[in-house]
């Protein structure tokens, strides 16, 4: 799902249920649920369905602190491709 598709879907729900809490499931089986605590974090998702997420702000801070490091060089010059909701 893209951010635009998510936004359109959530906007329709917000029209009908503006005061509903936003929660997320901890796993595919719904073993626990928690409230969403942020508006989203921009970054990079490496994977198809499962993968790793690297927060853009964390990357920028790391590169400023350790400019000689190649730790995040795979992201240099690339646009973020994901938003993490929590």
The first five atom37 places (N, CA, C, CB, O) and aatype in JSON, in Angstrom:
{
  "aatype": [20, 20, 20, 20, 20, 20, 20, 20, 20, 20, 20, 20, 20, 20, 20, 20, 20, 20, 20, 20, 20, 20, 20, 20, 20, 20, 20, 20, 20, 20, 20, 20, 20, 20, 20, 20, 20, 20, 20, 20, 20, 20, 20, 20, 20, 20, 20, 20, 20, 20, 20, 20, 20, 20, 20, 20, 20, 20, 20, 20, 20, 20, 20, 20, 20, 20, 20, 20, 20, 20, 20, 20, 20, 20, 20, 20, 20, 20, 20, 20, 20, 20, 20, 20, 20, 20],
  "atom_mask": [
    [1, 1, 1, 1, 1],
    [1, 1, 1, 1, 1],
    [1, 1, 1, 1, 1],
    [1, 1, 1, 1, 1],
    [1, 1, 1, 1, 1],
    [1, 1, 1, 1, 1],
    [1, 1, 1, 1, 1],
    [1, 1, 1, 1, 1],
    [1, 1, 1, 1, 1],
    [1, 1, 1, 1, 1],
    [1, 1, 1, 1, 1],
    [1, 1, 1, 1, 1],
    [1, 1, 1, 1, 1],
    [1, 1, 1, 1, 1],
    [1, 1, 1, 1, 1],
    [1, 1, 1, 1, 1],
    [1, 1, 1, 1, 1],
    [1, 1, 1, 1, 1],
    [1, 1, 1, 1, 1],
    [1, 1, 1, 1, 1],
    [1, 1, 1, 1, 1],
    [1, 1, 1, 1, 1],
    [1, 1, 1, 1, 1],
    [1, 1, 1, 1, 1],
    [1, 1, 1, 1, 1],
    [1, 1, 1, 1, 1],
    [1, 1, 1, 1, 1],
    [1, 1, 1, 1, 1],
    [1, 1, 1, 1, 1],
    [1, 1, 1, 1, 1],
    [1, 1, 1, 1, 1],
    [1, 1, 1, 1, 1],
    [1, 1, 1, 1, 1],
    [1, 1, 1, 1, 1],
    [1, 1, 1, 1, 1],
    [1, 1, 1, 1, 1],
    [1, 1, 1, 1, 1],
    [1, 1, 1, 1, 1],
    [1, 1, 1, 1, 1],
    [1, 1, 1, 1, 1],
    [1, 1, 1, 1, 1],
    [1, 1, 1, 1, 1],
    [1, 1, 1, 1, 1],
    [1, 1, 1, 1, 1],
    [1, 1, 1, 1, 1],
    [1, 1, 1, 1, 1],
    [1, 1, 1, 1, 1],
    [1, 1, 1, 1, 1],
    [1, 1, 1, 1, 1],
    [1, 1, 1, 1, 1],
    [1, 1, 1, 1, 1],
    [1, 1, 1, 1, 1],
    [1, 1, 1, 1, 1],
    [1, 1, 1, 1, 1],
    [1, 1, 1, 1, 1],
    [1, 1, 1, 1, 1],
    [1, 1, 1, 1, 1],
    [1, 1, 1, 1, 1],
    [1, 1, 1, 1, 1],
    [1, 1, 1, 1, 1],
    [1, 1, 1, 1, 1],
    [1, 1, 1, 1, 1],
    [1, 1, 1, 1, 1],
    [1, 1, 1, 1, 1],
    [1, 1, 1, 1, 1],
    [1, 1, 1, 1, 1],
    [1, 1, 1, 1, 1],
    [1, 1, 1, 1, 1],
    [1, 1, 1, 1, 1],
    [1, 1, 1, 1, 1],
    [1, 1, 1, 1, 1],
    [1, 1, 1, 1, 1],
    [1, 1, 1, 1, 1],
    [1, 1, 1, 1, 1],
    [1, 1, 1, 1, 1],
    [1, 1, 1, 1, 1],
    [1, 1, 1, 1, 1],
    [1, 1, 1, 1, 1],
    [1, 1, 1, 1, 1],
    [1, 1, 1, 1, 1],
    [1, 1, 1, 1, 1],
    [1, 1, 1, 1, 1],
    [1, 1, 1, 1, 1],
    [1, 1, 1, 1, 1],
    [1, 1, 1, 1, 1],
    [1, 1, 1, 1, 1]
  ],
  "atom_positions": [
    [[0.85, -1.17, 0.0], [0.0, 0.0, 0.0], [0.89, 1.24, 0.0], [-0.96, 0.0, 1.22], [1.89, 1.29, 0.72]],
    [[0.54, 2.21, -0.8], [1.31, 3.45, -0.84], [0.75, 4.44, 0.19], [1.28, 4.07, -2.27], [-0.36, 4.26, 0.7]],
    [[1.52, 5.48, 0.49], [1.06, 6.5, 1.43], [-0.21, 7.17, 0.93], [2.17, 7.55, 1.66], [-1.11, 7.48, 1.71]],
    [[-0.29, 7.41, -0.38], [-1.49, 8.04, -0.95], [-2.72, 7.13, -0.76], [-1.28, 8.35, -2.45], [-3.79, 7.6, -0.38]],
    [[-2.55, 5.84, -1.04], [-3.67, 4.9, -0.86], [-4.09, 4.85, 0.61], [-3.27, 3.48, -1.36], [-5.28, 4.84, 0.92]],
    [[-3.1, 4.82, 1.5], [-3.39, 4.79, 2.94], [-4.13, 6.06, 3.35], [-2.09, 4.64, 3.76], [-5.11, 6.0, 4.1]],
    [[-3.66, 7.2, 2.86], [-4.26, 8.48, 3.19], [-5.72, 8.54, 2.73], [-3.46, 9.62, 2.57], [-6.59, 9.01, 3.46]],
    [[-5.97, 8.07, 1.53], [-7.34, 8.08, 1.01], [-8.25, 7.17, 1.83], [-7.37, 7.65, -0.47], [-9.39, 7.52, 2.12]],
    [[-7.75, 6.01, 2.19], [-8.52, 5.06, 2.98], [-8.82, 5.6, 4.37], [-7.77, 3.72, 3.09], [-9.95, 5.55, 4.84]],
    [[-7.8, 6.13, 5.02], [-7.96, 6.63, 6.39], [-8.81, 7.9, 6.4], [-6.58, 6.91, 7.03], [-9.52, 8.15, 7.38]],
    [[-8.77, 8.69, 5.34], [-9.6, 9.9, 5.25], [-11.07, 9.55, 5.23], [-9.24, 10.72, 4.01], [-11.89, 10.23, 5.85]],
    [[-11.42, 8.5, 4.51], [-12.82, 8.05, 4.45], [-13.3, 7.61, 5.83], [-12.98, 6.91, 3.44], [-14.43, 7.91, 6.23]],
    [[-12.44, 6.88, 6.54], [-12.81, 6.45, 7.9], [-12.94, 7.66, 8.83], [-11.76, 5.46, 8.45], [-13.85, 7.71, 9.66]],
    [[-12.03, 8.63, 8.7], [-12.04, 9.81, 9.56], [-13.3, 10.64, 9.37], [-10.82, 10.66, 9.31], [-13.78, 11.27, 10.31]],
    [[-13.83, 10.66, 8.16], [-15.07, 11.39, 7.91], [-16.21, 10.83, 8.73], [-15.42, 11.36, 6.42], [-17.02, 11.58, 9.27]],
    [[-16.29, 9.51, 8.81], [-17.39, 8.85, 9.51], [-17.13, 8.63, 11.0], [-17.68, 7.54, 8.86], [-18.07, 8.56, 11.8]],
    [[-15.86, 8.52, 11.37], [-15.5, 8.22, 12.76], [-14.36, 9.13, 13.23], [-15.09, 6.72, 12.9], [-13.26, 8.64, 13.52]],
    [[-14.6, 10.44, 13.3], [-13.51, 11.38, 13.57], [-12.87, 11.23, 14.95], [-14.02, 12.77, 13.42], [-11.72, 11.65, 15.14]],
    [[-13.57, 10.66, 15.91], [-13.04, 10.54, 17.27], [-12.55, 9.14, 17.6], [-14.09, 10.95, 18.26], [-12.21, 8.86, 18.76]],
    [[-12.5, 8.26, 16.61], [-12.05, 6.89, 16.86], [-10.55, 6.87, 17.16], [-12.36, 5.98, 15.64], [-9.77, 7.61, 16.54]],
    [[-10.15, 6.04, 18.1], [-8.73, 5.85, 18.39], [-8.07, 5.09, 17.25], [-8.53, 5.1, 19.73], [-8.73, 4.3, 16.57]],
    [[-6.79, 5.33, 17.03], [-6.03, 4.61, 16.02], [-5.12, 3.64, 16.76], [-5.21, 5.59, 15.09], [-4.31, 4.04, 17.59]],
    [[-5.27, 2.35, 16.45], [-4.47, 1.31, 17.1], [-3.82, 0.44, 16.04], [-5.34, 0.44, 18.05], [-4.21, 0.47, 14.87]],
    [[-2.82, -0.32, 16.45], [-2.17, -1.26, 15.53], [-2.01, -2.6, 16.23], [-0.8, -0.73, 15.05], [-1.97, -2.68, 17.46]],
    [[-1.92, -3.65, 15.43], [-1.71, -4.99, 15.93], [-0.22, -5.27, 16.02], [-2.41, -6.03, 15.03], [0.55, -4.86, 15.15]],
    [[0.19, -5.95, 17.08], [1.62, -6.25, 17.26], [2.11, -7.32, 16.3], [1.88, -6.69, 18.69], [3.31, -7.43, 16.05]],
    [[1.18, -8.12, 15.75], [1.56, -9.16, 14.81], [0.37, -9.56, 13.95], [2.12, -10.4, 15.56], [-0.74, -9.06, 14.15]],
    [[0.6, -10.46, 12.99], [-0.45, -10.87, 12.07], [-1.61, -11.59, 12.75], [0.13, -11.75, 11.0], [-2.72, -11.62, 12.22]],
    [[-1.35, -12.19, 13.9], [-2.38, -12.96, 14.6], [-3.22, -12.1, 15.55], [-1.75, -14.08, 15.38], [-4.2, -12.59, 16.11]],
    [[-2.84, -10.83, 15.73], [-3.59, -9.95, 16.61], [-3.46, -10.33, 18.08], [-5.04, -9.96, 16.23], [-4.43, -10.28, 18.83]],
    [[-2.26, -10.72, 18.48], [-2.05, -11.13, 19.87], [-2.1, -9.97, 20.85], [-0.73, -11.83, 19.99], [-2.37, -10.17, 22.04]],
    [[-1.83, -8.77, 20.39], [-1.98, -7.58, 21.24], [-2.16, -6.37, 20.34], [-0.75, -7.41, 22.18], [-1.81, -6.38, 19.16]],
    [[-2.71, -5.32, 20.93], [-2.96, -4.09, 20.22], [-2.46, -2.92, 21.06], [-4.46, -3.93, 19.87], [-2.52, -2.97, 22.29]],
    [[-1.98, -1.87, 20.4], [-1.54, -0.67, 21.09], [-1.97, 0.55, 20.29], [0.01, -0.67, 21.3], [-2.24, 0.46, 19.09]],
    [[-2.04, 1.69, 20.98], [-2.38, 2.94, 20.3], [-1.22, 3.38, 19.42], [-2.74, 4.04, 21.32], [-0.05, 3.23, 19.79]],
    [[-1.54, 3.93, 18.26], [-0.52, 4.53, 17.4], [-0.07, 5.8, 18.11], [-1.07, 4.83, 15.93], [-0.9, 6.6, 18.55]],
    [[1.24, 5.99, 18.22], [1.76, 7.09, 19.03], [2.44, 8.21, 18.24], [2.72, 6.55, 20.03], [2.92, 9.18, 18.83]],
    [[2.5, 8.08, 16.92], [3.13, 9.14, 16.14], [2.43, 9.29, 14.8], [4.63, 8.86, 15.93], [1.69, 8.41, 14.36]],
    [[2.68, 10.42, 14.17], [2.08, 10.68, 12.86], [2.8, 10.02, 11.71], [2.02, 12.14, 12.62], [2.33, 10.06, 10.57]],
    [[3.92, 9.41, 12.0], [4.67, 8.72, 10.96], [6.11, 9.16, 10.93], [4.02, 8.94, 9.62], [6.43, 10.32, 11.22]],
    [[6.98, 8.25, 10.56], [8.41, 8.51, 10.47], [8.88, 8.17, 9.07], [9.2, 7.7, 11.53], [8.64, 7.06, 8.59]],
    [[9.53, 9.1, 8.41], [10.01, 8.93, 7.05], [11.33, 8.16, 7.05], [10.19, 10.29, 6.35], [12.2, 8.39, 7.9]],
    [[11.47, 7.24, 6.11], [12.71, 6.48, 6.03], [12.76, 5.52, 4.87], [12.92, 5.72, 7.3], [12.12, 5.73, 3.84]],
    [[13.52, 4.46, 5.06], [13.76, 3.47, 4.01], [13.35, 2.09, 4.5], [15.25, 3.48, 3.58], [13.74, 1.67, 5.59]],
    [[12.57, 1.38, 3.68], [12.19, 0.01, 3.97], [12.9, -0.9, 2.98], [10.65, -0.17, 3.9], [12.74, -0.76, 1.77]],
    [[13.68, -1.82, 3.52], [14.4, -2.79, 2.69], [13.71, -4.13, 2.83], [15.9, -2.89, 3.1], [13.87, -4.82, 3.84]],
    [[12.96, -4.5, 1.86], [12.27, -5.77, 1.91], [11.06, -5.75, 1.01], [11.86, -6.11, 3.33], [10.77, -4.75, 0.35]],
    [[10.36, -6.86, 1.0], [9.14, -6.97, 0.22], [7.96, -6.88, 1.18], [9.11, -8.3, -0.61], [7.29, -5.85, 1.26]],
    [[7.7, -7.95, 1.91], [6.65, -7.94, 2.93], [7.27, -7.74, 4.31], [5.82, -9.25, 2.89], [6.78, -6.94, 5.11]],
    [[8.34, -8.46, 4.57], [9.12, -8.31, 5.8], [10.44, -7.64, 5.45], [9.37, -9.68, 6.51], [10.96, -7.83, 4.35]],
    [[10.97, -6.86, 6.35], [12.25, -6.22, 6.07], [12.69, -5.32, 7.2], [12.17, -5.44, 4.79], [12.13, -5.36, 8.29]],
    [[13.68, -4.51, 6.94], [14.22, -3.58, 7.92], [13.83, -2.15, 7.54], [15.75, -3.71, 8.02], [13.74, -1.81, 6.36]],
    [[13.6, -1.33, 8.56], [13.27, 0.08, 8.35], [14.37, 0.93, 8.96], [11.88, 0.42, 8.97], [14.77, 0.71, 10.1]],
    [[14.86, 1.9, 8.2], [15.87, 2.84, 8.68], [15.28, 4.24, 8.66], [17.17, 2.77, 7.82], [14.9, 4.75, 7.61]],
    [[15.2, 4.85, 9.82], [14.63, 6.18, 10.02], [15.53, 7.24, 9.38], [14.44, 6.47, 11.54], [16.73, 7.3, 9.69]],
    [[14.98, 8.07, 8.51], [15.75, 9.09, 7.8], [16.46, 10.04, 8.77], [14.85, 9.88, 6.87], [17.62, 10.38, 8.56]],
    [[15.77, 10.47, 9.83], [16.38, 11.39, 10.8], [17.57, 10.73, 11.49], [15.33, 11.84, 11.84], [18.59, 11.38, 11.72]],
    [[17.44, 9.45, 11.83], [18.55, 8.72, 12.45], [19.74, 8.65, 11.5], [18.11, 7.29, 12.85], [20.88, 8.85, 11.91]],
    [[19.47, 8.37, 10.24], [20.54, 8.3, 9.24], [21.25, 9.65, 9.14], [19.98, 7.89, 7.86], [22.48, 9.71, 9.15]],
    [[20.48, 10.73, 9.04], [21.07, 12.07, 8.91], [21.91, 12.42, 10.14], [19.96, 13.12, 8.72], [23.01, 12.97, 10.0]],
    [[21.41, 12.12, 11.33], [22.17, 12.4, 12.55], [23.45, 11.58, 12.6], [21.31, 12.1, 13.79], [24.5, 12.09, 13.0]],
    [[23.37, 10.32, 12.2], [24.54, 9.45, 12.22], [25.61, 9.97, 11.26], [24.15, 8.01, 11.86], [26.8, 10.03, 11.6]],
    [[25.19, 10.33, 10.06], [26.13, 10.81, 9.04], [26.78, 12.13, 9.48], [25.41, 11.0, 7.68], [27.96, 12.35, 9.22]],
    [[26.02, 13.0, 10.15], [26.6, 14.25, 10.66], [27.63, 13.98, 11.76], [25.49, 15.17, 11.2], [28.65, 14.66, 11.84]],
    [[27.35, 12.98, 12.59], [28.25, 12.64, 13.69], [29.48, 11.87, 13.21], [27.51, 11.83, 14.74], [30.59, 12.08, 13.71]],
    [[29.27, 10.99, 12.25], [30.36, 10.14, 11.73], [30.46, 10.29, 10.21], [30.12, 8.65, 12.11], [30.14, 9.35, 9.48]],
    [[30.89, 11.44, 9.72], [30.89, 11.7, 8.28], [31.78, 10.76, 7.47], [31.33, 13.1, 8.02], [31.58, 10.63, 6.27]],
    [[32.74, 10.13, 8.09], [33.66, 9.23, 7.37], [33.09, 7.82, 7.23], [35.0, 9.17, 8.1], [33.61, 7.01, 6.46]],
    [[32.02, 7.53, 7.97], [31.47, 6.17, 8.0], [30.7, 5.85, 6.72], [30.56, 6.0, 9.21], [30.06, 6.72, 6.12]],
    [[30.76, 4.59, 6.31], [30.0, 4.11, 5.15], [28.75, 3.34, 5.57], [30.88, 3.21, 4.28], [28.11, 2.7, 4.75]],
    [[28.4, 3.42, 6.86], [27.31, 2.61, 7.4], [26.01, 2.76, 6.62], [27.07, 2.98, 8.85], [25.33, 1.76, 6.35]],
    [[25.65, 3.96, 6.24], [24.39, 4.19, 5.54], [24.59, 4.65, 4.09], [23.57, 5.23, 6.28], [23.7, 5.28, 3.51]],
    [[25.73, 4.33, 3.51], [26.04, 4.84, 2.17], [25.05, 4.37, 1.11], [27.44, 4.43, 1.77], [24.89, 5.03, 0.09]],
    [[24.37, 3.24, 1.33], [23.41, 2.74, 0.35], [22.2, 3.66, 0.2], [22.94, 1.35, 0.75], [21.46, 3.54, -0.78]],
    [[22.01, 4.59, 1.14], [20.87, 5.51, 1.07], [21.24, 6.88, 0.52], [20.27, 5.67, 2.43], [20.35, 7.68, 0.23]],
    [[22.52, 7.17, 0.36], [22.96, 8.49, -0.1], [22.37, 8.78, -1.48], [24.5, 8.57, -0.15], [22.46, 7.96, -2.39]],
    [[21.76, 9.96, -1.62], [21.2, 10.39, -2.89], [19.86, 9.76, -3.25], [22.16, 10.1, -3.96], [19.34, 10.0, -4.34]],
    [[19.3, 8.96, -2.35], [18.02, 8.31, -2.63], [16.89, 8.99, -1.85], [18.09, 6.8, -2.28], [17.09, 9.52, -0.76]],
    [[15.71, 8.95, -2.44], [14.52, 9.47, -1.78], [13.99, 8.38, -0.83], [13.43, 9.89, -2.82], [14.02, 7.2, -1.18]],
    [[13.52, 8.75, 0.35], [12.9, 7.77, 1.25], [11.76, 7.06, 0.53], [12.38, 8.46, 2.55], [11.07, 7.66, -0.3]],
    [[11.56, 5.79, 0.86], [10.53, 5.01, 0.17], [9.43, 4.5, 1.09], [11.16, 3.85, -0.52], [8.57, 3.73, 0.67]],
    [[9.45, 4.93, 2.38], [8.47, 4.39, 3.31], [8.18, 5.36, 4.46], [8.95, 3.06, 3.86], [8.98, 6.23, 4.78]],
    [[7.01, 5.17, 5.06], [6.62, 5.88, 6.27], [6.21, 4.83, 7.29], [5.46, 6.91, 5.99], [5.31, 4.03, 7.05]],
    [[6.88, 4.84, 8.43], [6.53, 3.92, 9.51], [5.5, 4.61, 10.4], [7.8, 3.5, 10.34], [5.7, 5.75, 10.8]],
    [[4.41, 3.93, 10.71], [3.33, 4.58, 11.46], [3.55, 4.56, 12.97], [2.03, 3.93, 11.14], [2.82, 5.24, 13.69]],
    [[4.51, 3.81, 13.46], [4.72, 3.81, 14.9], [6.14, 3.53, 15.27], [3.83, 2.8, 15.56], [6.48, 3.49, 16.46]]
  ]
}
